[in-house]
Amino acid sequence: MEFEIITRESDSPCLVVADEDNGRFMVRKADTSGEVFNSQEELVNWIEVNWSQEMFVNTYAFVKMLEMLRVYH
């Protein structure tokens, strides 16, 4: 799964990748730096700690993304 989501801080979208088949779990943040994780669970935990729906232009898209990441792993 890949998600692009726009923050209020930047015009560059954040990117979230959860690719179980290829073992890729990563986040590209608003400042275009990134984080890499060993599992989808680590990815979800990082998002829950470091991001909130208020950071994003479309709060529903953030909530839906997090829901899908929690359910489909």
Secondary structure, DSSP 8 states (H G I E B T S, - for coil): -EEEE-BSS-SS-EEEEEETTTTEEEEE-TTS-EEE-SSHHHHHHHHHHH--GGGBS-HHHHHHHHHHHHH--
